[in-house]
Amino acid sequence: MPENVGFVSTRFAGTDGVSLESAKWAEVLWEDQHVSFWYGGRLDRAPDISLCIPEAYFHHPENDWINDQLWGRTCRSPALSGRIRDLAEYLKGTLYEFVERFEITVLVIQNALTIPMHVPLAVALTEFLVETEIPAIAHHHDFYWERMRFQISPIGDYLEMAFPPRIPGLQHVVINQAAREELAWRKGLPSVLIPNVLNFHEPAAAPDEYAADLRGEVGILPEDRFILQPTRVIPRKGIEQTIDLLRLLGDPRSKLIVSHDAGDEGYEYVTRVTELARDEGVDMRYFGHRIGDERQLDDEGRKIYTLQDVYPAADLVTYPSLYEGFGNAFLEAIYFRVPVVVNRYPVFARDIEPKGFRLPVMDGFVDRAVVKEVRRLLEDPSYREELAEHNYQVCLKYYSYPVLRYCLQRLILNIETQTY
């Protein structure tokens, strides 16, 4: 039976992992005639299928004030407790409005019961689920216990209550095996593992005229090598390893292009890696100001490109992350058939690498074997194509839409038969 599915999070806009994966879920659910609606504090969904509540955004001023009082502290004032409760009560009312307006029959809660960036929204959701007993799925991308900045706080009661809650009728989904085990150990909750996916059954379209000048806009000459770092500039992305790789390659034609900005963790790391690249003689360029969610012109009349424009222009993708909940950029590189070098971060080593990918892999540092393999990929087109095709077929089997569709069908069937 078709369901009206209500997606709930702090934000569904842009290219963050939660927004991207939620859109894929909605696309796959639509194949089975389930209709999706959206609730959040910042949205780029159509107004006739969404409810935008600014207070639900994690950077709303009220929530920013609350967060400033929470992390790294051990005492909670009565005023802070009151403001959390007041905002939670208001947001709970908007959740009732959302469900009533769109006749929602199933909620899909995206990371709002996982990482405590918006505590009042999680409290509101928890109470709403208890009060209504509406069937719900909580999709967990990264738990609070996985982030150092959430380790000290005066809200242990809220973390226990809502991140995530133990509620009958709430099914839990995680994106890697370690998270599945931690959730069971910490909360006693079973979960379904659904990896991030891409639609590998529909190959990427060939680059069009709009993106034909991208390499030139970056300043890449025809003989240069476009080395793409498709991540934010934050410490866990390990950009030092990419700089070290280019240093060891020793090829002045290699230009390191960073596709994203610093993100939400400050600018000290940007300064550090910029200085490191300069000291090591690596040509590193930031291009995040010219990459957006959609093609358009900026205030100066220059083209804004999308990541779908950038990947096909690259000669190599570097993904030296120290930690990832899964690793969307890894799948994206393979989808666009660009060679990728990856660090063996824990989720990759445990969940992804055993699937049989063929690619250069760092183990926390760049060694000669990695440099030799990268050089071969850059210089041998037939070898590059051989590996690209092999890795694409692996993703077709393990990380494409049919995998997601099967898992979502199970979750919906559980709701309809109440077997969870």
DODREN-649442 format. One line per field, with one value per residue (C-alpha): residue in three letters; x, y, z; residue number from 1. Coordinates in Angstrom, 1 decimal, padded with zeros to 4 digits. Layout:
BEGIN
res Ala | ... .
px X | ... .
py Y | ... .
pz Z | ... .
n NUM | ... .
***
This chain:
BEGIN
res Met | Pro | Glu | Asn | Val | Gly | Phe | Val | Ser | Thr | Arg | Phe | Ala | Gly | Thr | Asp | Gly | Val | Ser | Leu | Glu | Ser | Ala | Lys | Trp | Ala | Glu | Val | Leu | Trp | Glu | Asp | Gln | His | Val | Ser | Phe | Trp | Tyr | Gly | Gly | Arg | Leu | Asp | Arg | Ala | Pro | Asp | Ile | Ser | Leu | Cys | Ile | Pro | Glu | Ala | Tyr | Phe | His | His | Pro | Glu | Asn | Asp | Trp | Ile | Asn | Asp | Gln | Leu | Trp | Gly | Arg | Thr | Cys | Arg | Ser | Pro | Ala | Leu | Ser | Gly | Arg | Ile | Arg | Asp | Leu | Ala | Glu | Tyr | Leu | Lys | Gly | Thr | Leu | Tyr | Glu | Phe | Val | Glu | Arg | Phe | Glu | Ile | Thr | Val | Leu | Val | Ile | Gln | Asn | Ala | Leu | Thr | Ile | Pro | Met | His | Val | Pro | Leu | Ala | Val | Ala | Leu | Thr | Glu | Phe | Leu | Val | Glu | Thr | Glu | Ile | Pro | Ala | Ile | Ala | His | His | His | Asp | Phe | Tyr | Trp | Glu | Arg | Met | Arg | Phe | Gln | Ile | Ser | Pro | Ile | Gly | Asp | Tyr | Leu | Glu | Met | Ala | Phe | Pro | Pro | Arg | Ile | Pro | Gly | Leu | Gln | His | Val | Val | Ile | Asn | Gln | Ala | Ala | Arg | Glu | Glu | Leu | Ala | Trp | Arg | Lys | Gly | Leu | Pro | Ser | Val | Leu | Ile | Pro | Asn | Val | Leu | Asn | Phe | His | Glu | Pro | Ala | Ala | Ala | Pro | Asp | Glu | Tyr | Ala | Ala | Asp | Leu | Arg | Gly | Glu | Val | Gly | Ile | Leu | Pro | Glu | Asp | Arg | Phe | Ile | Leu | Gln | Pro | Thr | Arg | Val | Ile | Pro | Arg | Lys | Gly | Ile | Glu | Gln | Thr | Ile | Asp | Leu | Leu | Arg | Leu | Leu | Gly | Asp | Pro | Arg | Ser | Lys | Leu | Ile | Val | Ser | His | Asp | Ala | Gly | Asp | Glu | Gly | Tyr | Glu | Tyr | Val | Thr | Arg | Val | Thr | Glu | Leu | Ala | Arg | Asp | Glu | Gly | Val | Asp | Met | Arg | Tyr | Phe | Gly | His | Arg | Ile | Gly | Asp | Glu | Arg | Gln | Leu | Asp | Asp | Glu | Gly | Arg | Lys | Ile | Tyr | Thr | Leu | Gln | Asp | Val | Tyr | Pro | Ala | Ala | Asp | Leu | Val | Thr | Tyr | Pro | Ser | Leu | Tyr | Glu | Gly | Phe | Gly | Asn | Ala | Phe | Leu | Glu | Ala | Ile | Tyr | Phe | Arg | Val | Pro | Val | Val | Val | Asn | Arg | Tyr | Pro | Val | Phe | Ala | Arg | Asp | Ile | Glu | Pro | Lys | Gly | Phe | Arg | Leu | Pro | Val | Met | Asp | Gly | Phe | Val | Asp | Arg | Ala | Val | Val | Lys | Glu | Val | Arg | Arg | Leu | Leu | Glu | Asp | Pro | Ser | Tyr | Arg | Glu | Glu | Leu | Ala | Glu | His | Asn | Tyr | Gln | Val | Cys | Leu | Lys | Tyr | Tyr | Ser | Tyr | Pro | Val | Leu | Arg | Tyr | Cys | Leu | Gln | Arg | Leu | Ile | Leu | Asn | Ile | Glu | Thr | Gln | Thr | Tyr .
px 000.0 | 001.5 | 002.5 | 002.9 | 006.4 | 007.5 | 011.2 | 012.4 | 015.7 | 017.3 | 018.2 | 017.4 | 019.4 | 022.8 | 025.3 | 025.7 | 025.4 | 022.1 | 020.4 | 021.9 | 021.0 | 017.5 | 016.9 | 018.0 | 015.7 | 012.8 | 013.6 | 013.6 | 010.5 | 008.7 | 009.4 | 007.0 | 004.5 | 005.3 | 005.0 | 007.6 | 007.2 | 009.8 | 010.1 | 013.2 | 014.7 | 016.3 | 014.8 | 015.4 | 012.3 | 009.2 | 006.9 | 003.8 | 005.4 | 007.3 | 007.1 | 010.0 | 010.3 | 013.3 | 013.6 | 014.3 | 017.6 | 020.7 | 022.1 | 019.0 | 020.0 | 018.0 | 019.6 | 023.1 | 022.6 | 021.6 | 024.6 | 027.0 | 025.8 | 026.1 | 029.4 | 032.5 | 030.5 | 029.3 | 026.5 | 023.1 | 021.4 | 017.6 | 017.4 | 019.0 | 016.7 | 013.7 | 014.8 | 015.4 | 011.9 | 010.2 | 011.7 | 011.0 | 007.4 | 007.1 | 008.7 | 006.5 | 003.5 | 004.9 | 005.5 | 001.8 | 001.0 | 003.3 | 001.8 | -001.8 | -001.2 | 000.3 | -001.5 | 001.8 | 001.7 | 005.4 | 008.1 | 011.8 | 013.9 | 017.3 | 020.1 | 018.0 | 017.9 | 021.6 | 023.9 | 022.9 | 023.3 | 019.7 | 018.7 | 015.2 | 014.2 | 015.3 | 013.3 | 010.3 | 010.5 | 010.9 | 007.8 | 005.9 | 006.6 | 005.5 | 002.3 | 001.2 | 002.7 | 003.2 | 005.4 | 008.9 | 012.4 | 015.4 | 018.3 | 021.5 | 024.5 | 026.9 | 026.3 | 027.3 | 029.7 | 031.7 | 032.5 | 035.0 | 033.2 | 030.1 | 031.8 | 031.5 | 028.1 | 025.5 | 022.7 | 023.3 | 019.6 | 018.7 | 021.3 | 019.9 | 016.4 | 016.6 | 019.9 | 018.4 | 015.3 | 014.0 | 010.5 | 008.2 | 007.5 | 010.8 | 013.0 | 016.7 | 019.0 | 022.8 | 025.3 | 028.2 | 028.7 | 030.6 | 027.6 | 025.3 | 027.4 | 027.8 | 024.0 | 023.3 | 025.9 | 025.1 | 021.3 | 020.3 | 018.7 | 018.6 | 019.2 | 019.3 | 022.5 | 021.9 | 025.0 | 025.1 | 024.3 | 024.4 | 022.4 | 025.1 | 022.4 | 022.3 | 025.8 | 026.9 | 026.1 | 028.9 | 030.2 | 028.3 | 029.2 | 028.5 | 031.3 | 033.7 | 035.7 | 035.9 | 039.6 | 040.4 | 038.5 | 040.5 | 043.7 | 044.5 | 046.5 | 045.8 | 049.0 | 048.4 | 046.9 | 043.8 | 044.1 | 040.7 | 040.2 | 036.4 | 036.0 | 035.6 | 038.8 | 038.6 | 041.1 | 039.5 | 039.8 | 043.6 | 044.5 | 048.1 | 048.4 | 047.3 | 049.9 | 052.5 | 051.4 | 051.9 | 055.2 | 056.4 | 055.0 | 057.3 | 055.4 | 054.9 | 052.0 | 049.9 | 047.6 | 045.6 | 042.1 | 040.0 | 036.3 | 034.8 | 035.2 | 036.2 | 032.8 | 031.8 | 035.0 | 037.0 | 039.7 | 042.9 | 043.2 | 042.8 | 045.8 | 047.8 | 047.3 | 047.8 | 051.1 | 052.1 | 051.3 | 053.4 | 056.3 | 056.2 | 056.0 | 052.6 | 050.3 | 047.0 | 043.9 | 040.6 | 037.6 | 034.7 | 033.5 | 032.8 | 030.9 | 027.3 | 024.2 | 023.1 | 024.4 | 024.1 | 026.1 | 027.7 | 027.5 | 030.4 | 028.8 | 031.0 | 029.8 | 029.0 | 029.6 | 028.3 | 030.2 | 028.8 | 030.7 | 033.9 | 034.5 | 034.7 | 037.3 | 039.6 | 042.5 | 042.6 | 040.5 | 042.3 | 040.3 | 042.7 | 040.1 | 041.0 | 037.3 | 034.1 | 030.6 | 030.7 | 032.3 | 030.1 | 033.0 | 034.5 | 031.4 | 031.2 | 034.7 | 033.9 | 030.6 | 032.4 | 035.1 | 037.9 | 040.8 | 040.8 | 043.4 | 041.9 | 043.2 | 042.2 | 039.8 | 038.0 | 034.7 | 036.5 | 038.7 | 035.8 | 032.8 | 034.0 | 037.5 | 036.4 | 034.0 | 036.9 | 037.9 | 041.1 | 042.8 | 045.8 | 045.2 | 047.2 | 047.4 | 047.8 | 050.7 | 051.9 | 054.4 | 056.3 | 053.8 | 051.0 | 053.1 | 054.0 | 050.4 | 049.1 | 051.8 | 050.7 | 047.1 | 048.0 | 050.2 | 048.6 | 045.1 | 044.3 | 045.2 | 043.1 | 040.1 | 040.5 | 040.4 | 037.6 | 035.4 | 036.2 | 035.3 | 032.2 | 031.0 | 031.6 | 029.5 | 026.8 | 026.5 | 026.8 | 026.1 | 023.4 | 019.7 | 018.3 | 020.2 | 018.5 | 015.1 | 015.2 | 016.1 | 013.4 | 010.8 | 011.7 | 011.3 | 007.9 | 006.7 | 007.6 | 005.4 | 002.5 | 002.7 | 004.0 | 006.7 | 009.4 .
py 000.0 | 003.4 | 005.5 | 009.2 | 009.4 | 012.4 | 013.1 | 015.1 | 016.7 | 020.0 | 020.6 | 019.2 | 021.5 | 021.3 | 018.5 | 017.3 | 013.5 | 013.6 | 015.7 | 013.6 | 010.2 | 011.4 | 012.4 | 008.9 | 007.3 | 009.4 | 008.5 | 004.8 | 005.0 | 006.7 | 003.5 | 001.8 | 004.7 | 006.0 | 009.9 | 011.9 | 015.2 | 017.2 | 019.0 | 021.0 | 024.3 | 024.8 | 023.3 | 023.3 | 021.1 | 022.4 | 024.4 | 022.3 | 019.2 | 020.6 | 022.5 | 024.9 | 025.7 | 028.1 | 027.2 | 023.6 | 024.6 | 023.7 | 027.2 | 029.1 | 031.8 | 030.2 | 026.8 | 028.4 | 030.0 | 026.6 | 024.9 | 027.5 | 026.6 | 022.8 | 021.5 | 021.4 | 022.2 | 020.1 | 022.3 | 023.3 | 026.3 | 026.5 | 029.0 | 026.7 | 023.8 | 026.1 | 027.3 | 023.7 | 022.7 | 025.8 | 025.3 | 021.6 | 022.2 | 024.7 | 022.3 | 019.4 | 021.5 | 022.0 | 018.3 | 017.8 | 020.4 | 018.7 | 015.2 | 016.6 | 018.8 | 016.1 | 013.1 | 011.5 | 007.8 | 007.1 | 009.3 | 009.0 | 010.9 | 011.7 | 012.1 | 014.3 | 011.5 | 010.7 | 013.6 | 016.3 | 019.4 | 020.3 | 018.9 | 020.6 | 019.0 | 015.6 | 016.0 | 017.2 | 014.2 | 011.7 | 013.1 | 013.2 | 009.6 | 008.5 | 010.6 | 009.6 | 006.1 | 006.9 | 004.3 | 005.8 | 005.0 | 006.7 | 006.9 | 007.3 | 008.8 | 009.7 | 009.2 | 011.7 | 009.2 | 009.2 | 012.9 | 014.3 | 017.7 | 016.0 | 014.1 | 016.7 | 018.2 | 018.7 | 016.9 | 013.2 | 012.9 | 014.2 | 012.1 | 009.0 | 010.1 | 011.0 | 010.1 | 007.8 | 007.0 | 003.5 | 003.7 | 000.8 | 001.3 | 003.1 | 001.2 | 002.1 | 002.2 | 002.6 | 003.0 | 000.8 | -002.3 | -000.6 | 001.8 | -001.2 | -002.9 | 000.3 | 001.0 | -002.5 | -002.2 | 001.3 | 001.3 | -002.3 | -001.5 | -003.7 | -002.0 | -002.5 | -001.7 | 000.2 | 001.5 | 004.7 | 004.1 | 005.7 | 004.8 | 002.8 | 001.2 | 004.6 | 005.6 | 009.2 | 011.4 | 012.6 | 016.1 | 018.8 | 022.2 | 024.0 | 022.2 | 022.2 | 025.1 | 023.9 | 023.0 | 026.3 | 028.1 | 026.2 | 027.3 | 023.8 | 023.6 | 020.7 | 019.0 | 019.4 | 016.7 | 017.6 | 016.0 | 016.4 | 016.5 | 016.4 | 017.1 | 019.9 | 021.3 | 019.8 | 017.8 | 014.3 | 014.6 | 014.0 | 016.5 | 016.4 | 012.9 | 014.2 | 016.9 | 014.3 | 012.1 | 015.0 | 015.8 | 012.3 | 012.1 | 015.1 | 016.1 | 019.9 | 019.1 | 017.8 | 020.5 | 019.8 | 021.2 | 021.3 | 021.3 | 022.4 | 025.1 | 024.7 | 023.7 | 024.2 | 023.4 | 026.6 | 027.9 | 026.9 | 023.7 | 025.6 | 027.8 | 024.7 | 022.8 | 025.9 | 026.6 | 022.9 | 022.8 | 025.9 | 024.6 | 021.3 | 022.9 | 021.5 | 023.7 | 023.6 | 025.6 | 026.1 | 026.0 | 025.7 | 029.2 | 028.1 | 024.9 | 024.9 | 022.8 | 023.8 | 025.5 | 029.3 | 032.5 | 034.2 | 037.9 | 038.5 | 036.7 | 033.6 | 030.1 | 028.0 | 024.4 | 021.3 | 018.3 | 016.4 | 018.8 | 018.5 | 014.7 | 014.1 | 016.8 | 015.1 | 012.8 | 011.4 | 011.7 | 011.6 | 010.5 | 010.2 | 010.6 | 009.5 | 008.8 | 008.7 | 007.3 | 005.8 | 007.7 | 009.2 | 010.8 | 007.3 | 006.1 | 009.2 | 008.8 | 005.3 | 006.3 | 008.9 | 006.3 | 008.5 | 006.7 | 007.1 | 006.7 | 006.2 | 005.9 | 002.8 | 004.6 | 002.1 | 001.9 | 001.5 | -001.3 | -003.2 | -002.6 | -001.5 | -002.9 | -006.6 | -006.2 | -006.5 | -003.1 | -002.6 | 000.7 | 002.2 | 002.3 | 004.1 | 002.7 | 006.0 | 007.2 | 007.4 | 004.7 | 003.9 | 001.3 | 003.8 | 006.4 | 003.7 | 002.7 | 006.2 | 007.0 | 004.0 | 005.1 | 008.6 | 007.3 | 004.1 | 004.8 | 001.1 | 000.2 | 003.1 | 001.9 | -001.7 | -000.7 | 001.8 | -000.9 | -003.5 | -001.1 | 000.0 | -003.5 | -004.0 | -000.9 | -002.2 | -005.3 | -003.8 | -000.1 | 000.6 | 001.4 | -002.2 | -002.8 | 000.3 | -000.6 | -004.1 | -002.8 | -000.1 | -002.6 | -004.7 | -001.6 | -000.6 | -004.3 | -004.3 | -001.3 | -002.7 | -006.1 | -004.7 | -007.4 | -005.1 .
pz 000.0 | -000.9 | 002.1 | 002.6 | 003.9 | 005.9 | 005.9 | 009.0 | 009.6 | 010.5 | 006.8 | 003.4 | 001.1 | -000.6 | -001.0 | 002.6 | 003.0 | 004.8 | 002.1 | -000.7 | 000.8 | 001.7 | -001.9 | -003.0 | -000.5 | -001.8 | -005.4 | -004.6 | -002.5 | -005.4 | -007.5 | -005.2 | -005.3 | -001.9 | -001.9 | 000.0 | 002.0 | 003.7 | 007.1 | 008.1 | 009.1 | 005.7 | 002.5 | -001.2 | -001.8 | -003.5 | -001.2 | -002.0 | -000.6 | 002.3 | 005.6 | 006.4 | 010.1 | 010.5 | 014.2 | 013.2 | 011.5 | 013.6 | 013.0 | 014.0 | 016.5 | 019.3 | 018.8 | 018.4 | 021.8 | 023.3 | 021.7 | 023.0 | 026.6 | 026.1 | 024.8 | 027.0 | 030.1 | 033.0 | 034.5 | 033.0 | 034.2 | 034.8 | 032.0 | 029.6 | 030.5 | 030.1 | 026.7 | 025.5 | 026.7 | 025.2 | 021.8 | 021.9 | 022.7 | 019.8 | 017.4 | 018.5 | 017.5 | 014.1 | 013.7 | 014.4 | 011.7 | 009.2 | 009.7 | 009.6 | 006.5 | 004.3 | 005.9 | 006.8 | 007.5 | 008.0 | 009.3 | 008.2 | 010.6 | 009.1 | 011.6 | 013.9 | 016.6 | 016.0 | 016.4 | 018.9 | 016.8 | 017.6 | 021.0 | 021.1 | 017.8 | 019.0 | 022.2 | 020.2 | 017.9 | 020.8 | 022.5 | 019.3 | 018.5 | 022.0 | 021.9 | 018.4 | 018.0 | 014.3 | 012.5 | 012.0 | 010.6 | 012.1 | 009.6 | 011.6 | 009.8 | 012.7 | 016.4 | 019.1 | 020.7 | 017.4 | 017.7 | 020.3 | 020.6 | 022.0 | 024.8 | 027.6 | 028.3 | 031.0 | 028.9 | 029.6 | 030.4 | 026.9 | 025.2 | 026.9 | 026.1 | 022.5 | 020.8 | 019.8 | 021.8 | 022.7 | 021.3 | 020.1 | 016.4 | 015.7 | 013.3 | 013.3 | 010.2 | 010.3 | 007.5 | 008.7 | 010.8 | 013.6 | 014.2 | 014.2 | 017.0 | 019.0 | 018.9 | 020.1 | 022.9 | 024.1 | 023.6 | 023.3 | 020.0 | 016.8 | 013.5 | 009.8 | 007.9 | 004.7 | 003.0 | 001.0 | -002.6 | -006.1 | -009.2 | -010.9 | -013.2 | -014.9 | -016.0 | -015.8 | -018.7 | -020.9 | -020.0 | -021.9 | -023.3 | -020.0 | -018.3 | -021.2 | -019.9 | -016.3 | -016.4 | -017.9 | -015.2 | -012.5 | -014.3 | -015.5 | -018.8 | -021.3 | -020.2 | -016.5 | -014.2 | -012.3 | -008.8 | -007.1 | -003.3 | -003.2 | 000.5 | 003.0 | 004.5 | 008.0 | 010.0 | 009.6 | 005.8 | 006.0 | 003.2 | 004.5 | 002.9 | -000.5 | -000.3 | 000.7 | -002.3 | -004.8 | -003.2 | -003.7 | -007.3 | -008.0 | -011.1 | -011.5 | -013.9 | -010.9 | -009.6 | -006.4 | -006.5 | -003.4 | -004.2 | -000.8 | 001.8 | 005.4 | 006.8 | 010.4 | 012.2 | 011.9 | 009.6 | 011.5 | 009.5 | 006.2 | 007.2 | 008.2 | 004.9 | 002.8 | 004.4 | 004.2 | 000.5 | -000.1 | 001.9 | 000.0 | -003.4 | -004.1 | -006.3 | -004.3 | -005.4 | -003.7 | -006.0 | -003.6 | -004.3 | -007.9 | -007.0 | -005.9 | -005.7 | -009.2 | -012.3 | -012.2 | -012.4 | -009.4 | -008.6 | -011.0 | -013.8 | -013.6 | -014.0 | -010.9 | -011.5 | -009.7 | -008.5 | -011.4 | -013.6 | -011.6 | -011.4 | -015.1 | -015.5 | -012.9 | -013.6 | -010.1 | -006.9 | -003.5 | -000.5 | 002.4 | 005.2 | 008.7 | 009.5 | 007.6 | 008.5 | 005.0 | 002.2 | -000.5 | -002.4 | -002.8 | -004.6 | -006.6 | -008.0 | -009.1 | -010.6 | -012.8 | -013.6 | -012.1 | -010.5 | -006.7 | -004.0 | -000.5 | 003.0 | 004.9 | 007.3 | 009.7 | 007.8 | 004.5 | 005.9 | 007.5 | 005.2 | 001.8 | 001.0 | 001.4 | -001.5 | -003.8 | -005.1 | -007.0 | -006.2 | -004.4 | -000.7 | 002.0 | 005.5 | 007.4 | 005.3 | 001.7 | 000.8 | -002.4 | -003.4 | -003.4 | -005.3 | -007.9 | -008.4 | -008.7 | -011.2 | -013.3 | -013.2 | -014.4 | -017.2 | -018.4 | -019.9 | -020.6 | -017.0 | -015.7 | -017.7 | -016.6 | -012.9 | -013.5 | -015.1 | -012.3 | -009.5 | -011.3 | -011.5 | -007.7 | -007.0 | -009.3 | -007.2 | -003.7 | -003.8 | -006.3 | -006.0 | -006.0 | -002.7 | -001.2 | -002.7 | -001.2 | 002.3 | 002.2 | 001.1 | 004.2 | 006.4 | 004.9 | 005.1 | 008.8 | 009.3 | 007.3 | 009.1 | 012.4 | 012.7 | 014.1 .
n 1 | 2 | 3 | 4 | 5 | 6 | 7 | 8 | 9 | 10 | 11 | 12 | 13 | 14 | 15 | 16 | 17 | 18 | 19 | 20 | 21 | 22 | 23 | 24 | 25 | 26 | 27 | 28 | 29 | 30 | 31 | 32 | 33 | 34 | 35 | 36 | 37 | 38 | 39 | 40 | 41 | 42 | 43 | 44 | 45 | 46 | 47 | 48 | 49 | 50 | 51 | 52 | 53 | 54 | 55 | 56 | 57 | 58 | 59 | 60 | 61 | 62 | 63 | 64 | 65 | 66 | 67 | 68 | 69 | 70 | 71 | 72 | 73 | 74 | 75 | 76 | 77 | 78 | 79 | 80 | 81 | 82 | 83 | 84 | 85 | 86 | 87 | 88 | 89 | 90 | 91 | 92 | 93 | 94 | 95 | 96 | 97 | 98 | 99 | 100 | 101 | 102 | 103 | 104 | 105 | 106 | 107 | 108 | 109 | 110 | 111 | 112 | 113 | 114 | 115 | 116 | 117 | 118 | 119 | 120 | 121 | 122 | 123 | 124 | 125 | 126 | 127 | 128 | 129 | 130 | 131 | 132 | 133 | 134 | 135 | 136 | 137 | 138 | 139 | 140 | 141 | 142 | 143 | 144 | 145 | 146 | 147 | 148 | 149 | 150 | 151 | 152 | 153 | 154 | 155 | 156 | 157 | 158 | 159 | 160 | 161 | 162 | 163 | 164 | 165 | 166 | 167 | 168 | 169 | 170 | 171 | 172 | 173 | 174 | 175 | 176 | 177 | 178 | 179 | 180 | 181 | 182 | 183 | 184 | 185 | 186 | 187 | 188 | 189 | 190 | 191 | 192 | 193 | 194 | 195 | 196 | 197 | 198 | 199 | 200 | 201 | 202 | 203 | 204 | 205 | 206 | 207 | 208 | 209 | 210 | 211 | 212 | 213 | 214 | 215 | 216 | 217 | 218 | 219 | 220 | 221 | 222 | 223 | 224 | 225 | 226 | 227 | 228 | 229 | 230 | 231 | 232 | 233 | 234 | 235 | 236 | 237 | 238 | 239 | 240 | 241 | 242 | 243 | 244 | 245 | 246 | 247 | 248 | 249 | 250 | 251 | 252 | 253 | 254 | 255 | 256 | 257 | 258 | 259 | 260 | 261 | 262 | 263 | 264 | 265 | 266 | 267 | 268 | 269 | 270 | 271 | 272 | 273 | 274 | 275 | 276 | 277 | 278 | 279 | 280 | 281 | 282 | 283 | 284 | 285 | 286 | 287 | 288 | 289 | 290 | 291 | 292 | 293 | 294 | 295 | 296 | 297 | 298 | 299 | 300 | 301 | 302 | 303 | 304 | 305 | 306 | 307 | 308 | 309 | 310 | 311 | 312 | 313 | 314 | 315 | 316 | 317 | 318 | 319 | 320 | 321 | 322 | 323 | 324 | 325 | 326 | 327 | 328 | 329 | 330 | 331 | 332 | 333 | 334 | 335 | 336 | 337 | 338 | 339 | 340 | 341 | 342 | 343 | 344 | 345 | 346 | 347 | 348 | 349 | 350 | 351 | 352 | 353 | 354 | 355 | 356 | 357 | 358 | 359 | 360 | 361 | 362 | 363 | 364 | 365 | 366 | 367 | 368 | 369 | 370 | 371 | 372 | 373 | 374 | 375 | 376 | 377 | 378 | 379 | 380 | 381 | 382 | 383 | 384 | 385 | 386 | 387 | 388 | 389 | 390 | 391 | 392 | 393 | 394 | 395 | 396 | 397 | 398 | 399 | 400 | 401 | 402 | 403 | 404 | 405 | 406 | 407 | 408 | 409 | 410 | 411 | 412 | 413 | 414 | 415 | 416 | 417 | 418 | 419 | 420 .
***
